[in-house]
């Protein structure tokens, strides 16, 4: 593969619901451009893109892949995204999958030009009209067909390109087998209607063309091309293409559309980086600028080691060079640069601005780090990844799996920014967090297949608390005689509710030296050890003030240990009188859902013992704020996706602790005693 300048590179994300045929479209492009001699299929294990054992087993994409395609003197770096996490989706059989809204809204917010490709027109029970109508109704008149199918006797036999005003009948998968012909007479009116829609959209973006349009003059081909290019770039025109990836129909003209109308990386013009001293600097997106290259994905390969996927944001990255990680100031050696095409790696000497490649065996660099020239350190804005909220406690199946599990979890966190592991010291659990249940299922399979670690998953324990509701005095008397020096300590300790401080507060009001001062620390230590585990269900005791009031000692037999044990006895004695209760963590939950799901979500939050704190409309969404017990939110990531067909999102954070209702507290206490 030859070198490409920033003016020749397009970077395009391919997003779609699982099963929409994203990977098949890219496999068709590889085959169409002679980059491979066969059409790969994930389900058969022959895919050039989905080659991982987990992807073959599932028959779908699990990991993001880079697929560079050379077309018409340009390079298109396609980013093939997995669909199992409710990404955008579209095909003629299942029009407007729910994830389409999410991805389209994101693209518009980021001002990214967008193309819809309606796939699978070769299959039975498909309808271009149904799919297009759904898109047009949902996203407005900016969504316009640029290529429509020719249907004869219910069979998809060809395609009409609106701008070229030509028809193609499919006699083979290659462009040489398909010759342009006149538009069928039965479709002339339809094609004219769509061309008028394109012309009107073009006119809206240019005052000169608007005047020409309303005067009834036709645009020249050059004017139409220029106007569409402007409209696509600013989001006022969203082309709809159609075809069949499996039969390579519409693939060549789809690539023509991308090369002609999508912006190159150099057209971005400027991007903002930050110095280590937090000074903002604007850089040109050209090869003449200083080098900044950002790692956006990391893979830990058991044979090759760490593979870092990198995008050159400015300047030129060369093989056999030295760079510095601007995030941590550590040097890195660039031995070789690779172009990644699915499972194949091709060495290259240089990577120019806007292009994507991979580096191996970087020692001090992680995802989101920026590589620069020495003395010219600049940090690119970090990529924002989805916060993983679905947690499961993970334990090794056997003793032999312990070390493998620890190593595997560390490596997988390097690879996946949406996967994190938390060691909960309080519950003594290792909890791993992901986007959803399928995400963690993939992680478990990787632990087994890649790191040979078998694991068990369970819901994480909730960090309940215990506290007291009444003030009481506890007496603790420790006396033991076993020959020689004995053990003696006697204390009276008051226990009182203290809402002002979570941690136990210790005070003393001892008069007349009833307990010598040197034993006060031992009494406090004994009490703190007790409050680490309450008497109801062994959860931490909070909001308690303890006061040492009185006691007795022996000149010979008293010791720090004796008073520590006496304090523990006083604690046990007082707890029976202090009426302890269980507290549960209450979470601030913010849920964002389309309007039509508002009632469902509010009803569900109420069932979870939640309190609705407020609602805020935002375009076609509702933002619902609630406070919900943490114990009711264990599988909320999965259940929210199910209730809203993948369209709902939420955030959650700790707010406070509240008393647990008696009936629920009894169940929690009973379960704790079983454990």
C-alpha positions, 0 to 999 in steps of 0.5 A: 500500500502506497503512502497517502497524504492528508488530502487523500485520506478519509476516515469513516466509521461504519455503525449499525445494529448487530446483523445489519451487515456492516462487516459484510459491506466492508468485506464486499469492498475488499473483494470489489477492490481486489484487496482479497481474492474471496468474499469472507464471511464471519459465520464461516470463519473466513472473514478478513475482518472478524477473525477472532475466535469469539467473533467466529463463534458468535458470527458477528463483530465483537471488536472494532477493526480498521479496514483501509480501502484504496479507491480512486487514488484515495485511501478510506480508513473504515472503522468497523464497529461492533453492533452488540452494544446497540450501535446504529443499524439499518437494513431493508428487512428491519428498518430503523433499528433503535440504535440508529437514533443514538448514533445519528444524534451523536453524528449530528452533535459532532457535526459529522457528515453521514450516509445511510446505506440500506442493505440486504435488498437481495433478501426476501421481505425487504422494502427500500420504501419502508426503510427510507420512509422510516428514515425520512420520518425520523430525521427529516427532509435532509435525508434524500435517496441518492440511489434507489433499487429497480424492482421487477416482479418483486425481485431486486434486479438493479439500481438507479443513481439519481445524480448520474440519472443512470441505471445499472442491472446486476449481472455480476459482482464486479463493476466491469460486469455492470454497464450503465443504461437509461433509467426505466421508464416506469421510474422516471417520475420517481427519479425526477422527484428525488433529483428535485429534492437534492436540487432544493437542498443544494439551493438552501446552502448557496444564495447564488444557487437558490436564486437559480433554483427558484427561477426554474433553471437547472443546475449544471453537473458541476454546480450540483456536485459542488452544492452536494459536497457543501450540503453533505459536509454541513449535514444539510444533505444526508444521502441514502444509498441502497444495495446488497453487500453479499452480492456487491451491489452498489458498493463501487458507487458507495465508495465513489460517494465517500471519495467525492463528498466526504471531507479529507482530514486536511480539510479540518484545518486546525485542531487544538492540543495542550502543552504539559503546562496546560496551555492551548495550542492550535495546530494545522492538520497538515504534514508540515506541522509538528508531530502529534499522534494519538493512541486510540486503541490497544491490543495485548497479543500473546505472541506479538505483545502490545499493539497500539493503534494510532492516528497521526493528528499532525506532522509525519510519523516515521519508522526507526525514529524516537518520540516522547509520550507527552502525557508522561514525558517518557521516551518511546522507540518507533521501530516499525509502523504497520498498516492494519487490514483486519488480521493482516499487518503490512509494514510501512515507512511513514504515516502522514497526517490523518492516516491510521496505523499501528505500532508494536511493543511501546513500553510506556504508552496507553490508550489516549496518550499522545506521541510527539517529537522531543522538546515539542510536547503537545497532548491531544484531547482525550477520547471520551469513552462510555462509563461502564456501569454494569458490575459483576463480582468475579472469582477464580474457579480454582486456586490455579486460576488466581494468578492467571485471573489477575494477569488477565484482568490487568491486560484486558483493562489495557485493551478496553477503556470501557472495562474496569476492575475495582478491588472493593476492600470492604466487601473483599470482592473483585468487581469488573464493570462493563457496558452490559451483560454481553460485554462481560460475557465476552470478557469472561470468554477472553479470560478463559481462551486467552489467559486460561483463567476460568471464573465465576460471576455473581452480583456484587455485594451491597455496602450496607451500613449499620447504626444505632437509634438510641443512647445506651451505656455498655459495661465490659469487664475482662478478668482472667487468672491463669497463674502468674500475672492475670488480665484485668480491665473494666470499663463503662462506655456510652454509645450515642447516635452521631449524625455529624460524622460517619466514622466513630468518634471517641471521647472520655470523661473519666474522673479520679483516674478510674482508668489510667490514661495509658489505657485510653488508646487501647479502649479506642482501638477495641471500639474501632475494631468492633464498629468495623463489623456491626451486630446485625449483619456484620456491616460497618457501624457508622454515625456513633459517638463513644464516650469512656465514662468510668472503669476499674483497673489493677496495678499488676493485672491490667494491660492494654490488651485487657482494656481492649478486650473489655471495650469489645465486651462493652460494645456487645453489651450496649448494642442490645440496648441501642436498637441498631438498624440497617442503612442502605446506599441511596443513589442519584440516578439520571435517566435520559430516554425518548418521550415515549418511554417516560411512563415506563421508566418512571413506573419502573423506578417507583417499583425500585423504591425510587423517588422521582426528584424532577424531569427536564425535557430536552428536544425529543427526550426526557431527563428523569432525576431520581433517588434509588436504593443501590440494592435495586440497581444491580442489573439496571444497565441491562434492564434499561436497554431492554425497556427502551430498546437500547435508546435509554442511557443513565448515570449514577452516583452515591448520595447518602445512606438511609434506613432500610425498610424493616421487611427488607432489612430482615431479608438482608440480615437473614442472608448475611447470617447464611453467608 
